[in-house]
């Protein structure tokens, strides 16, 4: 029988704690749950009030991997949910608001993916995101070069950008924005991606076409669409190792000369949070949000 754990007054059945989820390192489900519990203070503000999609990998990244967008069967009644608009009609999605709901969600073994809008105002984007995806032999080192260009370009429009690793092979740029729809934000992001390609034609591509991407950085602007989601800061990823989508400093981006310099596993995150705090905290401050030009 699965033992019950009490988290802030909520009873949870946290199962299969000894199960190895990442065979390459022996990282277990219990270690995964410990990671989320100890990272909750930094992670939860980036989940709160945002409908969450779960990319589940219950048997590890080498097993079945699948998205869960609607509220899963068996979700406790104390886990908050929100109605969200979809083209086929409204649906309900999970809101991870507190430590008990985070630990319940983590027990599902999932990456956390969130929209660029809040549940209370799905018609207005509050973040803009660029997913910088390198096509081999390009690496995150090349993504850093593109990120620095985008940072300066956004700053010229009064928008302050922040960076995190994708937790895979690329880099994400995020900024807080206000007063624009997801459609308008997507248009602006696409315009900057096109501008980046014109400025760095040997390095950047703004189209998703696979044949165009080898050796270049794909600036994916499309994740600003209202229906799209992006890996949440601090989420573990379904990769060979317990890689994390980890916030990084601009000094780290500028100094990056080897992909290993921007590769962070679960055990690396607590010391980083202790040293830096939450590097993406400014995204949560409405006063830091800039209007699109």
C-alpha positions in Angstrom: 0.0 0.0 0.0 1.3 3.4 -1.0 2.2 5.4 2.2 0.5 8.8 2.7 2.4 12.0 3.1 1.0 15.2 4.5 2.0 18.4 2.7 0.8 21.6 4.3 -2.3 19.7 5.6 -3.1 17.9 2.4 -2.7 14.1 2.2 -0.8 12.8 -0.8 0.1 9.3 -1.9 3.6 9.7 -3.3 4.3 6.5 -5.1 7.3 4.4 -6.4 9.9 6.6 -4.7 12.8 4.1 -5.5 11.9 3.9 -9.2 14.8 5.0 -11.4 13.6 7.6 -13.9 16.9 8.6 -15.4 18.9 5.4 -15.9 22.1 7.2 -17.1 22.5 8.7 -13.6 20.3 6.5 -11.4 18.2 9.5 -10.5 15.0 8.2 -8.8 11.5 9.4 -8.5 12.1 10.2 -4.9 15.0 12.4 -5.8 12.8 14.1 -8.4 10.1 14.9 -5.7 12.8 16.1 -3.4 14.1 18.4 -6.2 10.6 20.0 -6.6 10.0 20.3 -2.9 13.3 22.2 -2.4 12.9 24.3 -5.5 9.3 25.2 -4.8 9.9 28.7 -3.5 11.5 29.7 -6.8 9.3 27.6 -9.1 5.8 28.2 -7.8 5.6 31.9 -8.7 6.2 31.0 -12.3 3.4 28.4 -12.2 0.8 30.2 -10.1 -2.3 31.3 -12.0 -1.1 29.8 -15.3 -2.9 26.8 -16.8 -0.4 23.9 -16.9 0.1 21.3 -19.6 2.0 18.2 -18.4 4.4 16.3 -20.6 4.3 13.0 -18.8 7.0 10.4 -18.8 6.0 8.0 -16.0 8.5 5.3 -17.0 11.3 7.7 -17.7 12.3 9.5 -20.9 12.9 6.2 -22.7 9.3 5.1 -22.0 6.0 6.5 -23.2 6.0 10.3 -23.3 2.6 12.1 -23.8 0.9 15.5 -23.2 -1.9 15.9 -20.7 -3.7 19.3 -21.1 -7.1 18.7 -19.6 -7.6 18.1 -15.9 -6.4 14.4 -15.4 -8.9 11.8 -14.0 -8.4 11.4 -10.3 -7.2 15.0 -9.7 -7.9 15.8 -6.0 -10.8 18.2 -5.5 -8.5 20.6 -3.7 -6.3 21.1 -6.7 -7.4 24.3 -8.4 -8.5 24.4 -12.0 -9.4 27.1 -14.5 -11.6 27.2 -17.6 -9.5 28.1 -20.7 -10.6 29.1 -24.2 -9.9 26.8 -27.1 -11.0 26.8 -30.7 -13.1 23.7 -30.2 -14.7 25.1 -27.0 -13.7 25.9 -23.4 -11.8 23.3 -21.4 -10.5 23.0 -17.9 -6.8 22.9 -17.0 -4.8 22.5 -13.7 -3.5 25.4 -11.8 -0.4 24.6 -9.6 -0.9 27.2 -6.9 0.9 25.8 -3.8 3.3 23.2 -2.5 0.6 20.4 -2.1 -0.5 20.8 -5.7 3.1 21.0 -6.9 3.9 17.7 -5.2 0.8 16.1 -6.5 1.7 17.2 -10.0 5.3 16.1 -9.6 4.1 12.7 -8.6 2.6 12.4 -12.1 6.2 12.5 -13.4 5.9 15.4 -15.9 7.5 18.4 -17.4 5.6 21.6 -16.6 4.6 23.8 -19.6 2.8 27.1 -19.3 1.1 29.7 -21.5 2.3 33.3 -21.9 -0.9 34.5 -20.2 -2.6 34.2 -16.9 -5.8 32.3 -16.3 -7.7 35.4 -15.3 -6.9 37.3 -18.6 -6.3 34.8 -21.4 -6.9 37.5 -23.9 -3.8 39.4 -22.9 -0.2 38.1 -23.1 2.0 39.1 -20.1 5.2 37.5 -21.4 7.0 37.2 -24.7 9.3 34.3 -25.4 11.9 33.3 -27.9 13.0 29.7 -28.1 16.5 29.5 -29.6 17.0 26.0 -31.0 20.4 25.1 -32.5 20.6 22.9 -35.5 23.7 20.7 -35.2 26.6 21.4 -35.5 25.4 24.7 -34.0 25.1 24.5 -30.1 23.9 26.6 -27.2 27.1 28.6 -27.7 25.7 30.0 -30.9 22.3 30.5 -29.2 24.1 32.8 -26.7 25.3 34.9 -29.6 21.8 35.3 -30.9 20.4 35.9 -27.4 22.8 38.8 -26.9 21.6 40.4 -30.2 18.0 39.9 -29.2 18.6 41.3 -25.7 19.9 44.5 -27.2 17.2 44.7 -29.8 14.5 44.3 -27.2 16.2 46.9 -25.0 16.0 49.4 -27.8 12.2 49.0 -27.6 12.2 49.4 -23.8 11.8 45.6 -23.1 14.1 43.9 -20.6 14.9 40.3 -21.4 16.0 37.4 -19.2 17.5 34.0 -20.2 17.2 30.4 -19.2 18.4 27.2 -20.6 15.8 25.1 -22.4 16.9 22.1 -20.4 17.7 20.4 -23.7 20.2 21.9 -26.2 19.0 25.5 -26.6 18.2 28.7 -24.8 15.0 30.6 -24.0 14.6 34.4 -23.8 11.7 35.8 -21.8 10.4 39.3 -21.1 7.4 40.7 -19.2 5.1 42.7 -21.5 1.7 44.3 -21.1 -1.2 45.6 -23.1 -1.1 43.3 -26.1 -2.9 40.2 -27.3 -1.1 36.9 -28.0 -1.6 37.6 -31.7 0.1 41.0 -31.5 2.9 39.6 -29.3 3.4 36.8 -31.9 3.6 39.4 -34.7 6.2 41.4 -32.9 8.2 38.3 -32.0 8.2 37.2 -35.6 9.3 40.6 -36.8 12.3 40.5 -34.5 13.1 36.9 -35.6 13.1 38.1 -39.2 15.2 41.1 -38.3 17.7 38.8 -36.5 18.0 36.6 -39.6 18.7 39.6 -41.8 21.3 40.8 -39.3 23.0 37.4 -38.9 22.0 35.4 -42.1 24.8 32.8 -41.6 23.7 32.1 -38.0 19.9 32.7 -37.7 16.8 31.2 -39.4 13.2 32.3 -38.4 11.4 29.5 -40.3 10.8 26.1 -38.9 11.7 24.2 -42.2 14.1 21.5 -41.1 16.3 21.7 -44.3 17.1 25.3 -43.4 18.3 24.7 -39.8 21.6 22.7 -39.9 24.3 24.8 -38.4 21.9 27.7 -37.6 19.9 28.8 -34.6 16.2 28.7 -35.2 14.5 31.6 -33.5 11.1 30.1 -32.7 8.7 33.0 -32.2 5.6 30.9 -32.6 5.4 29.9 -28.9 3.7 33.3 -28.2 0.5 32.0 -29.8 -2.3 31.8 -27.3 -2.6 28.0 -27.6 1.2 27.3 -27.3 3.1 26.6 -24.1 6.8 26.7 -23.1 8.8 24.8 -20.6 8.3 26.5 -17.2 11.4 27.9 -15.4 13.0 25.2 -13.2 11.1 22.3 -14.7 12.9 19.0 -15.1 13.0 17.7 -18.6 12.4 14.3 -20.1 16.0 13.8 -21.3 18.7 11.2 -20.7 19.8 13.1 -17.6 17.7 15.2 -15.1 18.4 18.4 -17.0 16.6 21.5 -15.8 15.3 24.6 -17.6 17.5 26.8 -15.5 17.7 30.6 -15.3 21.1 32.0 -16.2 22.9 35.3 -15.8 23.8 37.5 -18.8 27.4 37.2 -17.6 27.1 33.4 -18.1 25.6 33.9 -21.5 28.3 36.3 -22.6 31.1 34.0 -21.3 29.7 30.7 -22.8 32.3 29.0 -24.9 31.3 25.4 -24.3 27.8 23.8 -24.1 28.7 22.2 -20.8 28.9 25.7 -19.2 25.1 26.0 -19.6 24.0 22.5 -18.7 22.4 22.2 -15.3 21.0 19.1 -13.6 18.6 18.9 -10.7 21.4 18.8 -8.0 22.9 22.1 -9.4 19.8 24.2 -8.9 19.6 24.6 -5.1 23.1 26.1 -4.9 22.3 28.4 -7.8 19.1 29.6 -6.1 21.0 30.1 -2.9 23.7 32.2 -4.7 21.5 34.1 -7.1 18.0 33.9 -5.9 15.4 33.6 -8.6 17.0 35.2 -11.7 13.6 35.4 -13.4 11.9 37.2 -10.5 11.7 40.5 -12.4 9.2 38.7 -14.8 6.8 38.6 -11.9 6.8 42.3 -11.3 4.1 44.1 -13.2 6.1 47.4 -12.9 8.9 45.8 -15.0 6.6 44.9 -17.9 7.0 47.0 -21.0 4.4 47.8 -23.7 5.1 46.5 -27.2 6.1 49.3 -29.6 
